Amino acid sequence: MTGLSRLRLALLASLGLNLFAGGYLAAQAWRQAAPVEVAGLALELSDRPLRRLMDALPEADASQLRQAFVPRRQAVLARFQAQRDALAAVRRELLRDLVDPAALASAIAVVQQGRADLAAELAALLQEVAPRMSPEGRRVLAEFRLAR
């Protein structure tokens, strides 16, 4: 194995570990979700970033966001589950005795596509709600940062 091949393998392994770590942390945050009651439905929303967003929004805007989430609940939860499954596949590839770079790259591609799918679902939610929100609510959305 040449030095360049080892470097590529190390970079792929590093990327995979970073994806795994990010997925693990996201899954932990998701599992610690506290239910939110909306129209009699208990919604499992992330206890950290989404809670912070709901707390920062004016009550009427937070209510609109919760209501818009109801019809997307199953799709969003399915996307999160698909991400957990995809990250588990990356983990399995990394734990093999001999790492198959093509299989690892394929597993990582599934994770990346899953992130894009989840982002698209959340973007659709935002596009639905933002036009009906107050100027203050839109300002909060514009300035909101997930990581803190």
C-alpha positions in Angstrom: 0.0 0.0 0.0 1.5 3.3 -1.0 1.7 6.4 1.2 -1.0 8.1 -0.8 -3.4 5.1 -0.5 -2.8 5.1 3.3 -3.6 8.8 3.4 -6.8 8.3 1.5 -7.8 5.5 3.7 -7.0 7.5 6.8 -9.0 10.5 5.5 -12.0 8.2 4.7 -11.8 6.7 8.2 -11.6 10.1 9.7 -14.6 11.3 7.8 -16.5 8.1 8.8 -15.6 8.6 12.4 -16.7 12.3 12.3 -20.0 11.3 10.7 -20.5 8.6 13.3 -19.7 11.0 16.2 -22.1 13.6 14.8 -24.8 11.0 14.3 -24.3 9.6 17.7 -24.6 13.1 19.3 -27.7 13.9 17.2 -29.3 10.6 18.2 -28.6 11.2 21.9 -30.2 14.6 21.7 -33.2 13.2 19.8 -33.6 10.4 22.4 -33.7 12.9 25.2 -36.6 14.6 23.5 -39.5 15.8 25.6 -43.0 15.4 24.2 -44.8 18.5 23.2 -48.6 18.5 23.1 -50.1 19.8 19.9 -53.7 19.3 19.2 -53.7 16.3 21.5 -50.7 14.7 19.8 -47.5 14.1 21.7 -44.7 15.1 19.4 -41.1 14.1 20.2 -39.1 17.2 19.5 -35.5 17.6 20.2 -35.0 18.9 23.7 -32.2 21.1 22.9 -32.2 23.1 19.6 -35.9 22.9 18.8 -36.8 23.7 22.4 -34.5 26.7 22.3 -36.1 27.8 19.1 -39.7 27.3 20.5 -38.7 29.3 23.6 -37.2 32.1 21.6 -40.2 32.5 19.2 -43.2 34.6 20.1 -45.9 32.2 21.4 -48.1 32.6 18.3 -45.2 31.8 16.0 -44.1 28.8 18.1 -47.7 27.5 17.9 -47.8 27.9 14.1 -44.5 26.0 13.9 -45.8 23.2 16.1 -49.0 22.9 14.0 -47.1 22.8 10.8 -45.0 20.0 12.2 -47.9 17.7 12.8 -48.5 16.5 9.2 -44.7 16.1 8.7 -44.1 14.2 11.9 -43.9 10.7 10.4 -41.7 11.9 7.5 -39.3 13.7 9.9 -39.1 10.8 12.3 -38.6 8.4 9.4 -35.7 10.5 8.1 -34.1 10.5 11.6 -34.5 6.7 11.7 -32.9 6.4 8.3 -30.0 8.5 9.5 -29.5 6.3 12.5 -29.6 3.2 10.2 -27.1 4.8 7.7 -24.7 5.8 10.5 -24.9 2.2 11.9 -23.9 1.0 8.4 -20.9 3.3 8.4 -20.0 2.1 11.9 -20.2 -1.5 10.7 -17.9 -0.7 7.8 -15.4 0.9 10.0 -15.4 -2.0 12.4 -14.6 -4.6 9.8 -11.2 -6.3 10.0 -10.4 -5.2 6.5 -12.1 -1.9 5.5 -13.5 -2.0 1.9 -13.1 1.6 0.7 -15.9 1.3 -1.8 -18.3 -0.1 0.8 -17.3 2.7 3.2 -17.7 5.3 0.6 -21.1 3.9 -0.3 -22.2 3.9 3.3 -21.0 7.5 3.8 -22.9 8.6 0.6 -26.1 7.2 2.1 -25.5 9.3 5.3 -24.9 12.4 3.2 -28.1 11.8 1.1 -30.0 11.2 4.3 -28.8 14.5 5.7 -29.9 16.2 2.5 -33.3 14.5 2.7 -33.8 15.6 6.3 -32.7 19.2 5.5 -35.2 19.3 2.6 -38.0 18.1 4.9 -37.1 20.8 7.5 -36.8 23.4 4.7 -40.3 22.6 3.5 -41.5 23.1 7.0 -39.8 26.5 7.2 -41.1 27.6 3.8 -44.6 26.8 4.9 -44.5 28.6 8.3 -42.2 31.6 7.7 -44.7 33.6 5.5 -47.3 33.4 8.2 -44.9 34.4 11.0 -44.6 37.8 12.6 -41.6 40.0 11.8 -40.2 39.2 15.2 -40.6 35.4 14.7 -38.9 35.7 11.3 -36.1 37.6 12.9 -35.6 34.9 15.5 -35.5 32.3 12.8 -33.0 34.3 10.8 -30.7 34.7 13.8 -31.2 31.2 15.3 -28.1 29.0 15.5 -28.5 25.2 16.1 -25.2 24.7 17.9 -24.5 26.4 21.2 
